[in-house]
Amino acid sequence: MNYIVGAFKPSCNITITFADGRTRKQVPFKKENGKTVMVPLFQSQENIVGEVSIEPFHGKKVEHNGVKIELLGQIEMYFDRGNFYDFTSLVRELEVPGEIYEKKSYPFEFSSVEMPYESYSGVNVRLRYVLKVTISRNYVSNMVEYQDFSVQKYTPLPSINDTIKMEVGIEDCLHIEFEYSKSKYHLKDVIIGKIYFLLVRIKIKHMELEIRRRESTGSGPNTHVETETLAKFELMDGVPVRVS
């Protein structure tokens, strides 16, 4: 019985390393088990270069039908776990069928990779980039190892960044006009705006401003929307006072 169980245990250790892993910027990444690890950060069109090491455990050999590494860009819906939509898929063959008796290393390179979307981990969906090494075997399951990395896209400042103006209210009771200094912001920007009370015929207790992040996944009847309040500010206590 122990012999049968042992036949299905991994017979080697697989390690994936990046060529510039020690010097490249690292960012936090939340894994499926809830733990947070640090992974390297890349931009679209960069080269993904590194090395795969396969080291058989003492006294064992690895019989295989080939070794390959894949670079995958995947979208996974949490309510449909295990089913991925691959929007990027590149493959490099590392080894032809044979046997591995001692530690071997295989360099790999994916040149000028088009990574069109930023990495994202939300409430209902996850977009990730991962390197996947597969050792194909007969009769037993393949040996697979994953290495996640993160992608961030930088874009130049927009040449046109118009103001935003909106009007809301209740007919013959309340008329408010909002004005924001611009329509596009970067992540560390400051939001500057004005609120005009053009008509007030109701009692106002206070006024708050919230910054919300909204995540929308799916389409049609299968659309899932999650809203999270990132910040809340009290702008006014009591009724507005006209300034002459």
C-alpha positions as CSV (number, residue, x, y, z in Angstrom):
1,M,0.0,0.0,0.0
2,N,2.8,2.4,0.9
3,Y,4.4,1.6,-2.4
4,I,1.3,2.6,-4.3
5,V,1.0,5.9,-2.4
6,G,4.6,6.7,-2.9
7,A,4.3,6.3,-6.7
8,F,2.1,9.4,-6.8
9,K,4.3,11.6,-4.7
10,P,6.4,14.3,-6.5
11,S,9.8,12.9,-7.3
12,C,11.6,16.3,-7.7
13,N,11.6,19.9,-6.7
14,I,10.8,22.5,-9.3
15,T,12.0,26.1,-8.9
16,I,11.2,29.1,-11.1
17,T,13.4,32.2,-10.7
18,F,13.5,35.5,-12.6
19,A,16.9,36.8,-13.9
20,D,16.5,40.2,-12.3
21,G,14.4,39.0,-9.3
22,R,16.7,40.5,-6.7
23,T,16.8,44.0,-8.2
24,R,13.2,44.3,-9.6
25,K,10.6,46.0,-7.6
26,Q,8.4,43.7,-5.6
27,V,4.7,44.2,-4.8
28,P,2.2,42.3,-2.6
29,F,0.2,39.5,-4.1
30,K,-2.7,37.7,-2.4
31,K,-2.7,33.9,-3.1
32,E,-5.7,31.6,-3.2
33,N,-5.1,30.5,0.4
34,G,-5.4,34.0,1.6
35,K,-1.7,34.5,2.3
36,T,0.1,37.5,0.9
37,V,3.5,37.1,-0.8
38,M,5.8,39.5,-2.7
39,V,6.1,39.1,-6.5
40,P,8.1,41.0,-9.1
41,L,6.4,43.8,-11.0
42,F,6.6,44.1,-14.8
43,Q,5.2,46.4,-17.5
44,S,3.7,45.4,-20.8
45,Q,6.3,44.8,-23.6
46,E,9.0,43.8,-21.2
47,N,11.1,40.7,-21.5
48,I,10.3,37.9,-19.0
49,V,13.6,36.1,-18.5
50,G,14.7,33.5,-16.0
51,E,15.5,29.9,-15.2
52,V,13.7,26.7,-14.3
53,S,15.6,24.3,-12.0
54,I,14.5,20.6,-11.7
55,E,16.1,18.7,-8.9
56,P,15.2,15.0,-8.3
57,F,14.9,13.9,-4.7
58,H,17.8,11.7,-3.4
59,G,17.8,8.3,-5.0
60,K,15.0,9.1,-7.5
61,K,14.9,9.8,-11.2
62,V,12.3,11.7,-13.2
63,E,10.9,10.0,-16.3
64,H,9.0,12.4,-18.4
65,N,7.5,13.1,-21.8
66,G,8.8,16.6,-22.0
67,V,9.2,19.8,-20.0
68,K,7.6,23.1,-20.9
69,I,7.0,26.5,-19.5
70,E,4.0,28.7,-20.3
71,L,3.3,32.4,-19.7
72,L,-0.4,32.8,-19.0
73,G,-2.6,35.8,-18.6
74,Q,-5.8,34.6,-16.9
75,I,-9.2,35.9,-15.7
76,E,-11.0,33.9,-13.1
77,M,-14.5,34.5,-11.7
78,Y,-14.7,33.5,-8.1
79,F,-18.2,32.1,-8.5
80,D,-16.8,29.8,-11.2
81,R,-13.5,28.8,-9.6
82,G,-11.2,26.6,-11.6
83,N,-12.4,27.9,-15.0
84,F,-9.9,30.4,-16.5
85,Y,-10.2,32.6,-19.5
86,D,-6.7,32.8,-21.0
87,F,-6.2,36.1,-22.8
88,T,-2.4,35.6,-23.1
89,S,-0.8,32.2,-23.7
90,L,2.9,31.6,-24.7
91,V,4.8,28.4,-24.6
92,R,8.5,27.4,-24.6
93,E,9.6,23.8,-24.7
94,L,12.5,23.2,-22.3
95,E,13.3,19.5,-22.6
96,V,12.5,16.6,-24.9
97,P,11.2,13.3,-23.5
98,G,13.7,11.5,-21.4
99,E,15.0,11.0,-17.8
100,I,16.5,13.4,-15.3
101,Y,18.9,11.9,-12.7
102,E,20.4,15.1,-11.2
103,K,19.7,18.8,-10.9
104,K,19.2,20.5,-14.3
105,S,18.6,24.1,-15.1
106,Y,16.8,25.5,-18.1
107,P,17.0,29.2,-19.1
108,F,13.8,30.7,-20.6
109,E,12.9,34.0,-22.2
110,F,9.6,35.5,-23.4
111,S,10.5,38.6,-25.4
112,S,8.5,41.8,-25.6
113,V,5.4,40.2,-24.1
114,E,2.1,42.0,-24.8
115,M,0.4,42.1,-21.4
116,P,-2.7,44.3,-22.2
117,Y,-4.3,44.4,-18.7
118,E,-3.1,45.3,-15.2
119,S,-3.1,42.6,-12.5
120,Y,-6.2,42.8,-10.4
121,S,-7.7,41.0,-7.4
122,G,-11.2,42.0,-6.5
123,V,-14.3,40.8,-4.7
124,N,-15.6,38.6,-7.5
125,V,-12.8,38.4,-10.1
126,R,-9.1,38.0,-10.4
127,L,-6.8,38.9,-13.3
128,R,-3.4,37.4,-12.9
129,Y,-0.2,36.6,-14.8
130,V,1.7,33.4,-14.1
131,L,4.5,31.2,-15.3
132,K,3.5,27.5,-15.4
133,V,6.1,24.7,-15.6
134,T,4.7,21.3,-16.6
135,I,6.6,18.0,-16.5
136,S,4.5,15.6,-18.6
137,R,4.5,11.9,-17.4
138,N,2.9,8.6,-18.3
139,Y,0.4,6.8,-16.1
140,V,0.7,9.3,-13.3
141,S,-0.4,12.9,-13.1
142,N,1.9,15.7,-14.5
143,M,4.1,17.7,-12.1
144,V,3.2,21.4,-12.3
145,E,4.7,24.4,-10.6
146,Y,3.4,28.1,-10.7
147,Q,5.1,31.4,-10.3
148,D,2.9,34.5,-10.2
149,F,4.1,38.0,-11.1
150,S,2.3,41.3,-11.3
151,V,1.8,43.7,-14.2
152,Q,1.2,47.5,-14.1
153,K,0.5,49.7,-17.1
154,Y,1.7,53.3,-17.2
155,T,0.1,55.7,-19.5
156,P,1.0,59.3,-20.3
157,L,-1.1,62.2,-18.9
158,P,-4.1,62.9,-21.1
159,S,-3.8,65.9,-23.4
160,I,-7.4,66.8,-22.7
161,N,-8.8,66.6,-19.2
162,D,-12.0,68.5,-19.1
163,T,-13.9,69.5,-16.0
164,I,-17.0,67.6,-14.9
165,K,-20.3,69.3,-14.2
166,M,-23.5,67.7,-13.0
167,E,-26.9,68.9,-11.8
168,V,-29.1,67.0,-9.3
169,G,-32.1,67.9,-7.3
170,I,-35.8,67.7,-6.5
171,E,-38.2,69.7,-8.6
172,D,-39.1,73.1,-6.9
173,C,-37.3,71.9,-3.7
174,L,-33.6,71.4,-4.2
175,H,-31.2,72.2,-7.0
176,I,-27.5,71.4,-6.6
177,E,-24.7,71.7,-9.1
178,F,-21.4,69.8,-8.8
179,E,-18.2,70.8,-10.5
180,Y,-14.9,68.9,-10.5
181,S,-11.6,70.4,-11.8
182,K,-11.0,67.4,-14.1
183,S,-12.4,64.1,-15.3
184,K,-9.3,61.8,-15.1
185,Y,-7.2,61.3,-12.0
186,H,-4.1,59.2,-11.1
187,L,-4.0,57.0,-8.0
188,K,-2.3,59.6,-5.8
189,D,-4.2,62.6,-7.2
190,V,-6.2,65.2,-5.3
191,I,-9.8,65.7,-6.1
192,I,-10.8,69.4,-6.2
193,G,-14.3,70.6,-6.8
194,K,-17.2,72.9,-5.9
195,I,-20.8,72.3,-4.9
196,Y,-23.3,75.1,-5.6
197,F,-26.7,75.2,-3.9
198,L,-28.9,77.0,-6.4
199,L,-32.2,76.3,-4.8
200,V,-32.9,75.1,-1.2
201,R,-36.5,74.8,0.1
202,I,-36.1,71.7,2.3
203,K,-34.3,71.1,5.6
204,I,-30.8,69.8,5.3
205,K,-29.1,68.0,8.2
206,H,-25.7,67.5,6.8
207,M,-23.8,66.7,3.6
208,E,-21.2,64.0,3.0
209,L,-18.9,63.1,0.1
210,E,-17.9,59.5,-0.5
211,I,-15.2,58.0,-2.7
212,R,-16.4,54.6,-3.9
213,R,-14.8,51.8,-5.9
214,R,-17.3,49.8,-8.0
215,E,-16.5,46.4,-9.5
216,S,-18.8,45.1,-12.2
217,T,-18.3,41.5,-13.5
218,G,-20.3,39.5,-16.0
219,S,-23.0,40.7,-18.4
220,G,-26.8,40.8,-18.7
221,P,-28.6,38.9,-16.0
222,N,-25.3,37.5,-14.8
223,T,-23.9,40.9,-13.9
224,H,-22.4,41.1,-10.4
225,V,-21.8,44.6,-8.9
226,E,-19.8,45.2,-5.7
227,T,-19.4,48.7,-4.2
228,E,-16.8,49.6,-1.5
229,T,-16.5,53.0,0.2
230,L,-12.9,54.0,0.3
231,A,-13.3,57.3,2.0
232,K,-16.0,59.5,3.5
233,F,-15.9,63.2,4.3
234,E,-18.4,65.5,6.0
235,L,-18.6,68.7,4.0
236,M,-21.4,70.6,5.7
237,D,-23.3,70.4,8.9
238,G,-26.7,72.1,8.8
239,V,-28.2,74.2,6.0
240,P,-26.0,76.1,3.5
241,V,-25.6,79.9,4.2
242,R,-25.6,82.4,1.4
243,V,-22.4,84.4,1.2
244,S,-22.8,87.9,0.0
